[in-house]
Amino acid sequence: MSFREAWSYGKQYTYVVGSEKVMGCSAGCSLYESGVIRLSEVDFQNAVTQGFEFKLIGKGGAFEGKVPAEAFQQVQSQKK
């Protein structure tokens, strides 16, 4: 999909591409992509209570997902 944009509730976030690999092609190609959505401290704190819903957009389409609040709570507990 070659994601290049990240959005959440109408706000665009910085998306940093990690890696993009073609895993194989037969009746279409399977892609492996990784990347990071950068959150400000305020956005992170909001995600601690609300989770984080997002949409990644690329030239091949889009993907919608959600990271639950519990995941951010675990990270926060390790920051202390």
N, CA, C and O atoms as a MOPAC input file, in Angstrom:
PM7 MOZYME 1SCF
protein

 N      0.80700 1    -1.19500 1     0.00000 1
 C      0.00000 1     0.00000 1     0.00000 1
 C      0.85300 1     1.26200 1     0.00000 1
 O      0.39000 1     2.33100 1    -0.39900 1
 N      2.09400 1     1.13500 1     0.44700 1
 C      3.01700 1     2.27700 1     0.47900 1
 C      2.41200 1     3.46600 1     1.22200 1
 O      2.20100 1     4.53500 1     0.65000 1
 N      2.13800 1     3.25500 1     2.50400 1
 C      1.52000 1     4.30600 1     3.31100 1
 C      2.43400 1     5.52200 1     3.40800 1
 O      3.65100 1     5.40000 1     3.55300 1
 N      1.81500 1     6.69600 1     3.32500 1
 C      2.55500 1     7.95400 1     3.42100 1
 C      1.86100 1     8.96700 1     4.33000 1
 O      2.46400 1     9.97200 1     4.70800 1
 N      0.60000 1     8.71500 1     4.68500 1
 C     -0.14500 1     9.64800 1     5.52100 1
 C     -0.82100 1     8.89600 1     6.65800 1
 O     -1.22800 1     7.74400 1     6.50600 1
 N     -0.93500 1     9.57000 1     7.80700 1
 C     -1.65100 1     9.03300 1     8.95500 1
 C     -2.62200 1    10.10100 1     9.45200 1
 O     -2.25400 1    11.26600 1     9.60700 1
 N     -3.85900 1     9.69200 1     9.69700 1
 C     -4.91300 1    10.60700 1    10.13100 1
 C     -5.66100 1    10.00300 1    11.31500 1
 O     -5.77300 1     8.78400 1    11.44200 1
 N     -6.17400 1    10.88900 1    12.18600 1
 C     -7.04300 1    10.47200 1    13.28000 1
 C     -8.00000 1    11.61100 1    13.57600 1
 O     -7.57800 1    12.71200 1    13.92800 1
 N     -9.27600 1    11.34400 1    13.43300 1
 C    -10.32400 1    12.33600 1    13.69600 1
 C    -10.03800 1    13.67500 1    13.01200 1
 O    -10.16800 1    14.73300 1    13.62700 1
 N     -9.65200 1    13.62100 1    11.74900 1
 C     -9.44700 1    14.83100 1    10.95900 1
 C     -8.09800 1    15.50600 1    11.14200 1
 O     -7.82300 1    16.51300 1    10.49000 1
 N     -7.25200 1    14.97600 1    12.01400 1
 C     -5.92900 1    15.55500 1    12.24800 1
 C     -4.87100 1    14.69600 1    11.57100 1
 O     -4.85600 1    13.47600 1    11.73600 1
 N     -3.98700 1    15.33400 1    10.80800 1
 C     -2.91600 1    14.59000 1    10.16500 1
 C     -1.71800 1    14.49000 1    11.10900 1
 O     -1.33700 1    15.46000 1    11.76300 1
 N     -1.13600 1    13.29100 1    11.16100 1
 C      0.03400 1    13.01800 1    11.98900 1
 C      1.22900 1    12.71700 1    11.10500 1
 O      1.07500 1    12.31600 1     9.95100 1
 N      2.40600 1    12.90900 1    11.64500 1
 C      3.61900 1    12.53900 1    10.92500 1
 C      3.72200 1    11.02500 1    10.89400 1
 O      3.62900 1    10.36600 1    11.93000 1
 N      3.91400 1    10.47500 1     9.70200 1
 C      4.10000 1     9.04500 1     9.53400 1
 C      5.50900 1     8.81700 1     9.01000 1
 O      5.89900 1     9.38500 1     7.99000 1
 N      6.26900 1     7.98300 1     9.71000 1
 C      7.64000 1     7.67900 1     9.32400 1
 C      7.68100 1     6.24200 1     8.81000 1
 O      7.33600 1     5.30500 1     9.53000 1
 N      8.10200 1     6.08100 1     7.56800 1
 C      8.17900 1     4.75300 1     6.95400 1
 C      9.33300 1     3.97900 1     7.57700 1
 O     10.45600 1     4.47400 1     7.66900 1
 N      9.03300 1     2.75500 1     8.00200 1
 C     10.07200 1     1.88100 1     8.54200 1
 C     10.67000 1     1.03300 1     7.43900 1
 O     11.82000 1     1.23500 1     7.04900 1
 N      9.88600 1     0.07400 1     6.92800 1
 C     10.35600 1    -0.76500 1     5.82400 1
 C      9.17300 1    -1.17300 1     4.96100 1
 O      8.02600 1    -1.18800 1     5.40800 1
 N      9.47700 1    -1.49800 1     3.73800 1
 C      8.47700 1    -1.96400 1     2.77700 1
 C      9.09700 1    -3.12800 1     2.00700 1
 O     10.14900 1    -2.97800 1     1.38500 1
 N      8.44200 1    -4.28700 1     2.05300 1
 C      8.96500 1    -5.46800 1     1.37500 1
 C      7.83200 1    -6.20200 1     0.67200 1
 O      6.71900 1    -6.28500 1     1.19200 1
 N      8.11500 1    -6.72400 1    -0.49100 1
 C      7.18700 1    -7.61300 1    -1.17600 1
 C      7.51000 1    -9.01900 1    -0.69300 1
 O      8.62300 1    -9.50900 1    -0.88800 1
 N      6.53400 1    -9.66700 1    -0.06300 1
 C      6.75900 1   -10.99400 1     0.50700 1
 C      6.58900 1   -12.09900 1    -0.53500 1
 O      7.18100 1   -13.17000 1    -0.40400 1
 N      5.80000 1   -11.84800 1    -1.54800 1
 C      5.59100 1   -12.83600 1    -2.59800 1
 C      4.40000 1   -12.45600 1    -3.45100 1
 O      3.51100 1   -11.72900 1    -3.00700 1
 N      4.38600 1   -12.94700 1    -4.66800 1
 C      3.28300 1   -12.65500 1    -5.58000 1
 C      2.81700 1   -13.95200 1    -6.24500 1
 O      3.62500 1   -14.73600 1    -6.74200 1
 N      1.51800 1   -14.15700 1    -6.24200 1
 C      0.93500 1   -15.26800 1    -6.99300 1
 C     -0.36700 1   -14.76100 1    -7.59200 1
 O     -0.40300 1   -14.39000 1    -8.76500 1
 N     -1.43100 1   -14.74000 1    -6.81100 1
 C     -2.70200 1   -14.16500 1    -7.27400 1
 C     -2.82900 1   -12.75400 1    -6.72000 1
 O     -3.89500 1   -12.36100 1    -6.24700 1
 N     -1.76000 1   -12.00800 1    -6.77700 1
 C     -1.64500 1   -10.69400 1    -6.15700 1
 C     -0.40600 1   -10.72300 1    -5.27700 1
 O      0.14600 1   -11.79500 1    -5.02800 1
 N      0.02900 1    -9.59500 1    -4.81600 1
 C      1.25400 1    -9.54200 1    -4.02100 1
 C      0.94000 1    -9.32100 1    -2.54800 1
 O      0.01400 1    -8.58900 1    -2.20000 1
 N      1.72600 1    -9.96500 1    -1.69000 1
 C      1.64300 1    -9.76500 1    -0.24900 1
 C      2.75500 1    -8.80900 1     0.15000 1
 O      3.92600 1    -9.03200 1    -0.15600 1
 N      2.37700 1    -7.75700 1     0.83000 1
 C      3.34200 1    -6.74500 1     1.22800 1
 C      3.52800 1    -6.74500 1     2.73200 1
 O      2.59300 1    -7.02300 1     3.48300 1
 N      4.73000 1    -6.43500 1     3.16500 1
 C      5.02600 1    -6.22500 1     4.57900 1
 C      5.48700 1    -4.78400 1     4.70500 1
 O      6.45900 1    -4.37900 1     4.06700 1
 N      4.79000 1    -4.01300 1     5.52700 1
 C      5.16100 1    -2.62400 1     5.73400 1
 C      5.19300 1    -2.33100 1     7.22100 1
 O      4.38000 1    -2.85300 1     7.98500 1
 N      6.12500 1    -1.50400 1     7.62200 1
 C      6.15700 1    -1.04200 1     9.00500 1
 C      6.40200 1     0.45800 1     9.00400 1
 O      6.97100 1     1.01400 1     8.06400 1
 N      5.96200 1     1.09700 1    10.07300 1
 C      6.15300 1     2.53100 1    10.19700 1
 C      5.71700 1     2.99800 1    11.56800 1
 O      5.25200 1     2.21000 1    12.39100 1
 N      5.87300 1     4.27800 1    11.80000 1
 C      5.57200 1     4.87200 1    13.09700 1
 C      4.70900 1     6.10800 1    12.90300 1
 O      4.96700 1     6.92800 1    12.02200 1
 N      3.68400 1     6.23200 1    13.73000 1
 C      2.88800 1     7.45500 1    13.77900 1
 C      3.39000 1     8.23500 1    14.98800 1
 O      3.34200 1     7.73900 1    16.11400 1
 N      3.86300 1     9.43200 1    14.76200 1
 C      4.39900 1    10.24700 1    15.86200 1
 C      3.26700 1    10.99300 1    16.55300 1
 O      2.46200 1    11.67000 1    15.91300 1
 N      3.22600 1    10.85200 1    17.88100 1
 C      2.22200 1    11.53500 1    18.69800 1
 C      2.90200 1    12.55600 1    19.59700 1
 O      3.99900 1    12.32100 1    20.10300 1
 N      2.24300 1    13.68500 1    19.78900 1
 C      2.72500 1    14.64100 1    20.78000 1
 C      2.41800 1    14.07800 1    22.16900 1
 O      1.68200 1    13.09900 1    22.29000 1
 N      2.97000 1    14.67900 1    23.20200 1
 C      2.68400 1    14.23900 1    24.56600 1
 C      1.19700 1    14.38800 1    24.88200 1
 O      0.61900 1    13.53600 1    25.55700 1
 N      0.57900 1    15.46000 1    24.40200 1
 C     -0.86000 1    15.67500 1    24.62500 1
 C     -1.66800 1    14.57300 1    23.94400 1
 O     -2.59600 1    14.02400 1    24.53800 1
 N     -1.31900 1    14.25100 1    22.70300 1
 C     -2.02400 1    13.18400 1    21.98400 1
 C     -1.81700 1    11.83400 1    22.66600 1
 O     -2.73700 1    11.01900 1    22.73100 1
 N     -0.60500 1    11.60000 1    23.17400 1
 C     -0.32500 1    10.36100 1    23.89500 1
 C     -1.19600 1    10.26900 1    25.15100 1
 O     -1.78800 1     9.22400 1    25.42100 1
 N     -1.27200 1    11.34300 1    25.90600 1
 C     -2.06900 1    11.33900 1    27.13800 1
 C     -3.55200 1    11.11500 1    26.82800 1
 O     -4.24000 1    10.42500 1    27.58100 1
 N     -4.04400 1    11.68000 1    25.74800 1
 C     -5.42500 1    11.41900 1    25.33700 1
 C     -5.61000 1     9.94800 1    24.98300 1
 O     -6.64200 1     9.35600 1    25.30000 1
 N     -4.62100 1     9.36200 1    24.33300 1
 C     -4.70100 1     7.95200 1    23.95000 1
 C     -4.67600 1     7.03400 1    25.16900 1
 O     -5.20700 1     5.92400 1    25.11500 1
 N     -4.06800 1     7.47900 1    26.26200 1
 C     -4.03000 1     6.69100 1    27.49900 1
 C     -5.44800 1     6.42300 1    27.99900 1
 O     -5.71900 1     5.36600 1    28.56800 1
 N     -6.34400 1     7.37100 1    27.78700 1
 C     -7.72500 1     7.20600 1    28.27300 1
 C     -8.70200 1     6.79000 1    27.17500 1
 O     -9.70200 1     6.12800 1    27.45600 1
 N     -8.41900 1     7.17300 1    25.92100 1
 C     -9.38800 1     6.93700 1    24.84500 1
 C     -8.94300 1     5.91600 1    23.80300 1
 O     -9.74600 1     5.48700 1    22.97500 1
 N     -7.68100 1     5.52600 1    23.83800 1
 C     -7.15100 1     4.72300 1    22.74500 1
 C     -6.83900 1     5.62100 1    21.56600 1
 O     -6.97100 1     6.84100 1    21.66000 1
 N     -6.42800 1     5.03300 1    20.46400 1
 C     -6.04900 1     5.82300 1    19.29600 1
 C     -6.56000 1     5.14500 1    18.03500 1
 O     -6.06900 1     4.08700 1    17.64200 1
 N     -7.54400 1     5.76200 1    17.41100 1
 C     -8.05800 1     5.28600 1    16.12400 1
 C     -7.34100 1     6.05300 1    15.02400 1
 O     -7.12000 1     7.25800 1    15.13800 1
 N     -6.97800 1     5.34600 1    13.95900 1
 C     -6.20100 1     5.98400 1    12.91100 1
 C     -6.55200 1     5.41500 1    11.54200 1
 O     -7.17000 1     4.35800 1    11.41700 1
 N     -6.13800 1     6.15100 1    10.53300 1
 C     -6.27000 1     5.70400 1     9.14500 1
 C     -4.94900 1     6.00300 1     8.45300 1
 O     -4.47300 1     7.13800 1     8.46000 1
 N     -4.36400 1     4.97200 1     7.85700 1
 C     -3.15600 1     5.13700 1     7.05200 1
 C     -3.57200 1     5.17700 1     5.59500 1
 O     -4.41600 1     4.39300 1     5.16300 1
 N     -2.98400 1     6.08700 1     4.83600 1
 C     -3.33800 1     6.25200 1     3.43100 1
 C     -2.07600 1     6.16400 1     2.58500 1
 O     -1.05200 1     6.77300 1     2.89600 1
 N     -2.17300 1     5.39500 1     1.51500 1
 C     -1.05600 1     5.25400 1     0.58900 1
 C     -1.55300 1     5.17500 1    -0.83100 1
 O     -2.75700 1     5.22800 1    -1.08300 1
 N     -0.61900 1     5.04800 1    -1.76600 1
 C     -1.00800 1     5.03400 1    -3.17500 1
 C     -1.80200 1     3.79300 1    -3.54500 1
 O     -2.51200 1     3.79500 1    -4.55100 1
 N     -1.69500 1     2.72600 1    -2.74500 1
 C     -2.41500 1     1.49200 1    -3.04400 1
 C     -3.70200 1     1.31100 1    -2.25800 1
 O     -4.36700 1     0.28300 1    -2.39400 1
 N     -4.06600 1     2.29100 1    -1.43700 1
 C     -5.29000 1     2.16600 1    -0.65800 1
 C     -5.12600 1     2.70700 1     0.74900 1
 O     -4.23000 1     3.50500 1     1.02300 1
 N     -6.00500 1     2.26200 1     1.63800 1
 C     -6.01000 1     2.76900 1     3.00700 1
 C     -6.24200 1     1.61900 1     3.98400 1
 O     -6.74900 1     0.56000 1     3.61400 1
 N     -5.86200 1     1.84900 1     5.23100 1
 C     -6.04300 1     0.88300 1     6.31000 1
 C     -6.49200 1     1.63600 1     7.54700 1
 O     -5.89600 1     2.65000 1     7.91000 1
 N     -7.54300 1     1.14700 1     8.19800 1
 C     -8.02100 1     1.75300 1     9.43700 1
 C     -7.75000 1     0.80300 1    10.59200 1
 O     -7.91100 1    -0.41100 1    10.46100 1
 N     -7.33700 1     1.36500 1    11.72900 1
 C     -7.05200 1     0.54200 1    12.88500 1
 C     -7.26500 1     1.29600 1    14.17800 1
 O     -7.55700 1     2.49200 1    14.17900 1
 N     -7.11300 1     0.58000 1    15.28000 1
 C     -7.25000 1     1.18500 1    16.60100 1
 C     -6.27900 1     0.50700 1    17.55800 1
 O     -6.15000 1    -0.71700 1    17.57700 1
 N     -5.60600 1     1.32400 1    18.34400 1
 C     -4.75700 1     0.83300 1    19.42100 1
 C     -5.52700 1     1.11600 1    20.71000 1
 O     -5.88000 1     2.26600 1    20.97300 1
 N     -5.79400 1     0.08900 1    21.51600 1
 C     -6.59300 1     0.29300 1    22.72500 1
 C     -5.85600 1     1.12800 1    23.77600 1
 O     -4.62600 1     1.16800 1    23.80900 1
 N     -6.62400 1     1.78300 1    24.61700 1
 C     -6.06600 1     2.60800 1    25.68400 1
 C     -5.11500 1     1.80500 1    26.56600 1
 O     -4.12300 1     2.34400 1    27.05700 1
 N     -5.40700 1     0.53200 1    26.77000 1
 C     -4.57700 1    -0.31000 1    27.63700 1
 C     -3.13200 1    -0.38400 1    27.14700 1
 O     -2.20900 1    -0.45500 1    27.95800 1
 N     -2.92900 1    -0.36800 1    25.84400 1
 C     -1.56600 1    -0.41500 1    25.30800 1
 C     -0.80400 1     0.85000 1    25.70000 1
 O      0.36700 1     0.77500 1    26.07400 1
 N     -1.44600 1     1.98900 1    25.61800 1
 C     -0.80400 1     3.24600 1    26.01000 1
 C     -0.59100 1     3.29700 1    27.52000 1
 O      0.40000 1     3.85500 1    27.98900 1
 N     -1.51300 1     2.72000 1    28.27600 1
 C     -1.35800 1     2.67200 1    29.72800 1
 C     -0.13900 1     1.84800 1    30.11300 1
 O      0.58500 1     2.21400 1    31.03800 1
 N      0.09900 1     0.73900 1    29.41700 1
 C      1.28400 1    -0.07600 1    29.67900 1
 C      2.56300 1     0.68800 1    29.40900 1
 O      3.51400 1     0.61300 1    30.18600 1
 N      2.58700 1     1.41900 1    28.31300 1
 C      3.76900 1     2.21600 1    27.99300 1
 C      3.96100 1     3.29900 1    29.05100 1
 O      5.08000 1     3.53200 1    29.50700 1
 N      2.88800 1     3.95200 1    29.43600 1
 C      2.97700 1     5.00800 1    30.44700 1
 C      3.51900 1     4.47400 1    31.76400 1
 O      4.31300 1     5.14800 1    32.42000 1
 N      3.10500 1     3.28200 1    32.16100 1
 C      3.56900 1     2.70800 1    33.42700 1
 C      5.07100 1     2.42100 1    33.38000 1
 O      5.72100 1     2.39600 1    34.42600 1
 N      5.62300 1     2.20900 1    32.20800 1
 C      7.05500 1     1.96000 1    32.07500 1
 C      7.87200 1     3.23600 1    32.01600 1
 O      9.08800 1     3.20900 1    32.20600 1
 N      7.20700 1     4.36100 1    31.75100 1
 C      7.89200 1     5.65500 1    31.68200 1
 C      8.24400 1     6.19500 1    33.06100 1
 O      9.13700 1     7.03400 1    33.18800 1
 N      7.55000 1     5.72200 1    34.09900 1
 C      7.73000 1     6.27400 1    35.44700 1
 C      8.94500 1     5.73400 1    36.12700 1
 O      9.23000 1     6.10400 1    37.26600 1

